[in-house]
Amino acid sequence: MALTPDGIGGLVGLIPDGAALTRLATGATWSEGPVWLPSSRRLRWSDIPGDRILEWWAQDGLLHVYRSGVEFTNGRTLDNDGHVIQCSHGNRRVERDVDGTVTPVVDHYGSARLNSPNDVVVDIDGSVWFSDPSYGIAAGTVEGHAGEREYHDHFVFRHDERKGRTRPVVVDVEEPNGLAFSPDGALLYVSDTSAASRVAGNHHIRVYDVVGGRCKNGRVFAVVSPGVPDGLRVDERGNVWSSAQDGVHVFAPDGQAIGVVPVPETVANLCFGGDDGRRLFIAATTGLYGLDTTVRDAAAVRREAVRP
């Protein structure tokens, strides 16, 4: 699908002339949680209902099954050592995958088990921030196992691995989902996808000031329609790229809509990657799509800036 200036409205300067949306793989049930693995030049993502982790390899352009029977993994990112941090609905935890060896990072808040961690980001200090809605334990779920909300709410948490301490940092979002930091780490964006489970729910992105590892001054950043703002990414210029029903919606740092990348399937999540870091990978229902851009992921650029 070639993208013309009319088709991508407002994204001139973010999408190169002649760029085309390319379907890289298909065959999933519900694609989620993409992350680019630079050391192996692979894009890893989840087929949640299929209970599989899939990979697209740049070296051969083919789909590979990384693992099956993975307890319904969802969102993932890289930690500051380049290891995969992922959310597990089935295990009700955040976990680390190092070359196929999976170990828990956090699975409780006090004495209560987590709900079903959904998305995760790692701050420059190594702390692990994750959203914890209850989609993976809801009755009749196909994305986990039915269960109870043991702390009776849906929070965004910050976990300090060095101190073994987990605390809520966002408590005013009905069903927190996608997460992303601004380029300087001073802002945290959180999507609220409660409209996916009830008619009167929300389909907006909220933003918070990050002060001393805590979130303050929460406000609505942008409303996403049609659909909900599931997964998020922020580019090095501070623009917010959000999933939606009709594609990827892009917002300027002040919340103004810039444009839309149309995608023929409902988009769940996205990430930047590729050899130069400027390729947008889109996890959309049954497939994985790729699109060249002119920008890189804010978190990757920030990590490089402080790396010795």
C-alpha positions in Angstrom: 0.0 0.0 0.0 1.7 3.2 -1.2 1.2 6.2 1.0 0.6 9.5 -0.7 0.6 12.9 1.0 -3.2 12.9 0.7 -3.4 9.5 2.3 -1.2 10.3 5.2 -2.3 13.9 5.7 0.2 15.9 7.8 2.8 13.3 8.0 5.1 14.8 5.4 8.5 15.1 7.1 7.8 12.0 9.2 7.3 9.6 6.3 9.7 9.6 3.3 8.4 10.3 -0.1 7.3 7.1 -1.8 7.2 5.1 1.4 4.9 2.1 1.3 3.1 0.1 4.0 4.1 -3.5 3.6 2.6 -6.6 5.1 5.5 -8.6 6.4 3.6 -11.5 8.0 0.1 -12.8 8.6 -1.6 -15.8 10.3 -2.0 -14.5 13.9 -5.3 -14.2 15.8 -4.6 -11.0 17.6 -1.1 -9.4 17.2 0.4 -7.5 20.1 3.6 -6.5 21.9 6.1 -5.9 19.1 9.8 -5.2 19.9 12.8 -4.9 17.7 15.8 -7.0 18.6 18.8 -5.2 17.1 21.4 -7.9 18.0 19.6 -10.5 15.9 17.7 -8.2 13.5 14.4 -9.7 14.4 11.0 -8.3 15.2 9.3 -10.2 18.1 5.6 -10.0 18.8 2.7 -12.0 20.4 -0.3 -13.8 19.0 -2.1 -13.6 22.4 -5.1 -15.9 21.8 -2.8 -18.3 19.9 -0.5 -18.4 23.0 2.5 -18.0 20.7 5.5 -15.6 20.4 6.3 -14.9 16.8 9.3 -13.4 15.1 9.9 -11.8 11.7 13.5 -12.2 10.6 15.0 -9.4 8.5 17.6 -11.8 7.1 15.0 -14.0 5.3 11.8 -11.9 5.5 9.9 -14.9 6.9 7.7 -15.6 9.9 9.1 -17.9 12.6 7.5 -19.2 15.8 9.8 -18.4 18.6 7.9 -20.2 21.4 4.4 -21.7 22.0 2.6 -22.3 25.2 3.9 -19.0 26.6 1.0 -18.1 29.0 -0.5 -15.4 26.8 2.3 -12.8 26.6 1.4 -9.3 25.7 3.5 -6.0 25.7 7.2 -6.1 25.7 10.3 -3.8 25.6 14.0 -4.0 26.1 15.7 -3.3 29.4 18.9 -1.2 29.6 21.0 -4.3 29.0 19.1 -5.2 25.8 17.1 -8.1 27.3 13.4 -8.6 26.6 11.0 -7.6 29.3 7.5 -8.8 28.6 4.0 -9.0 30.2 2.4 -12.3 30.9 -1.4 -12.5 31.2 -1.4 -16.1 32.2 1.4 -15.8 34.8 0.0 -12.5 36.0 3.4 -11.0 36.0 6.2 -9.1 34.2 9.1 -11.3 33.2 12.5 -11.2 31.6 13.5 -13.4 28.6 17.2 -13.9 28.2 18.0 -16.1 25.3 14.9 -18.2 26.0 15.3 -18.4 29.8 12.3 -16.7 31.3 12.4 -15.4 34.9 9.9 -13.3 36.9 10.5 -9.6 37.5 7.4 -8.8 39.5 4.1 -10.6 40.1 2.7 -9.1 43.3 1.7 -5.8 44.8 2.0 -6.4 48.5 0.2 -9.7 49.2 -2.0 -9.4 46.1 -1.3 -10.9 42.8 -1.2 -8.6 39.9 -4.2 -8.6 37.5 -2.7 -9.2 34.0 0.2 -6.9 33.1 -0.4 -5.5 29.7 2.3 -3.1 28.6 5.8 -2.2 29.9 8.5 0.4 29.6 11.9 0.7 31.3 13.2 4.0 32.5 16.8 5.1 32.2 17.4 4.2 35.9 16.4 0.6 35.2 13.0 0.8 36.9 10.2 -1.2 35.2 6.9 0.6 34.7 3.9 -1.4 33.7 0.1 -1.2 33.2 -2.2 -3.7 34.9 -5.7 -3.9 33.6 -7.7 -7.1 34.0 -8.2 -8.2 30.4 -6.3 -11.4 31.0 -8.4 -12.5 34.0 -11.8 -11.3 32.8 -14.5 -14.0 32.7 -14.6 -15.7 29.3 -11.2 -14.4 28.3 -9.2 -15.9 25.5 -6.1 -14.0 26.5 -5.4 -15.6 29.9 -7.1 -17.4 32.7 -10.3 -16.2 34.5 -9.5 -14.8 37.9 -10.1 -12.2 40.5 -8.7 -8.7 40.9 -6.9 -9.1 44.2 -6.2 -5.5 44.9 -9.6 -4.5 43.4 -8.4 -1.9 40.9 -6.3 -1.2 37.7 -3.1 0.7 38.3 0.2 1.6 36.5 3.1 0.5 38.7 6.7 1.3 39.0 9.0 -1.6 40.1 12.5 -1.0 41.4 14.3 -4.3 40.9 17.3 -3.2 43.0 15.1 -2.5 46.1 12.5 -5.1 45.3 9.8 -2.4 45.7 6.6 -2.1 43.7 4.3 1.0 44.0 1.4 2.4 42.1 2.3 5.6 40.1 -1.0 6.1 38.2 -4.3 5.3 39.9 -6.8 7.6 38.0 -7.0 5.7 34.7 -10.0 3.3 34.4 -8.2 0.7 32.3 -4.6 1.6 31.7 -3.0 0.0 28.7 -0.2 1.5 26.5 2.8 3.3 28.0 5.5 5.5 26.7 8.0 8.2 28.0 8.7 11.5 26.4 12.3 11.9 24.9 13.6 13.5 28.2 11.7 11.1 30.5 9.8 14.0 32.1 6.4 12.8 30.8 4.6 9.5 30.9 1.8 8.8 28.4 -0.8 6.3 29.4 -3.7 5.1 27.2 -7.1 4.4 28.7 -8.9 1.7 26.7 -12.0 1.2 28.9 -14.2 1.9 25.9 -13.1 -1.6 24.7 -15.1 -3.2 27.5 -18.0 -0.9 28.0 -19.9 1.7 25.9 -19.4 4.6 28.3 -15.6 3.9 28.6 -12.7 6.1 27.6 -10.6 6.0 24.4 -8.0 8.7 25.2 -4.4 9.1 26.1 -3.5 10.8 29.4 -0.1 12.4 30.2 1.6 12.9 33.5 4.6 14.8 34.8 7.2 12.4 36.1 8.7 13.8 39.3 11.0 11.7 41.5 9.7 8.5 40.2 6.1 9.5 40.7 3.4 10.8 38.3 1.7 14.1 38.9 -0.7 16.6 37.2 -2.5 14.0 35.0 -4.5 15.4 32.1 -6.0 14.2 28.9 -3.5 14.5 26.0 -5.6 13.3 23.0 -8.7 11.4 22.2 -8.4 8.6 19.7 -11.2 7.6 17.4 -12.3 5.3 15.8 -11.3 2.5 18.2 -9.0 2.8 21.2 -5.4 3.9 21.8 -4.0 0.5 22.7 -0.2 0.6 22.2 1.9 3.8 22.1 5.3 5.0 21.0 7.0 8.4 21.2 9.5 9.4 18.6 12.7 11.4 19.1 10.9 14.6 18.3 8.3 14.0 21.0 5.5 13.0 18.6 3.1 10.3 20.0 2.2 7.4 17.7 -0.9 5.6 18.8 -2.8 2.5 17.6 -6.4 2.9 16.5 -9.1 1.0 14.6 -8.2 2.5 11.3 -4.4 2.7 11.5 -1.8 4.6 13.4 -2.7 8.1 14.7 0.2 10.6 15.2 0.0 13.6 17.6 2.4 16.5 18.1 3.9 17.0 21.5 1.1 19.6 22.3 -1.6 17.0 21.6 -2.6 18.3 18.2 -3.4 15.6 15.6 -0.8 15.5 12.8 -2.1 12.7 10.6 -3.0 9.0 10.2 -1.1 6.0 8.7 -4.0 4.0 7.3 -3.8 0.2 8.0 -6.2 -2.4 6.6 -6.6 -4.1 9.9 -7.3 -2.9 13.5 -4.0 -1.9 15.0 -3.1 -3.1 18.5 0.5 -1.9 19.0 3.6 -0.7 17.3 7.3 0.0 17.7 10.3 1.5 15.9 13.2 -0.7 14.8 15.1 -1.9 11.7 18.8 -1.5 11.0 18.6 2.3 11.3 15.9 2.4 13.9 13.6 4.3 11.6 11.2 1.6 10.5 7.8 1.5 12.1 6.5 -2.0 12.8 2.7 -2.3 13.3 1.0 -5.3 15.0 -2.5 -5.3 13.5 -4.9 -8.1 14.2 -3.7 -11.0 12.0 -0.6 -9.4 10.6 2.6 -7.5 11.0 3.3 -4.4 8.8 6.3 -2.3 8.1 6.7 1.4 7.1 9.8 3.5 6.7 9.8 6.7 8.7 12.3 9.5 9.3 12.4 9.2 13.1 13.6 6.9 15.8 12.2 5.7 19.1 12.7 8.2 21.9 13.6 5.6 24.4 16.3 4.1 22.2 17.8 7.5 21.5 17.7 8.3 25.2 19.5 5.0 26.2 22.2 5.7 23.6 22.8 9.2 25.0 23.7 7.9 28.5 25.5 4.6 27.4 29.2 4.7 28.3 
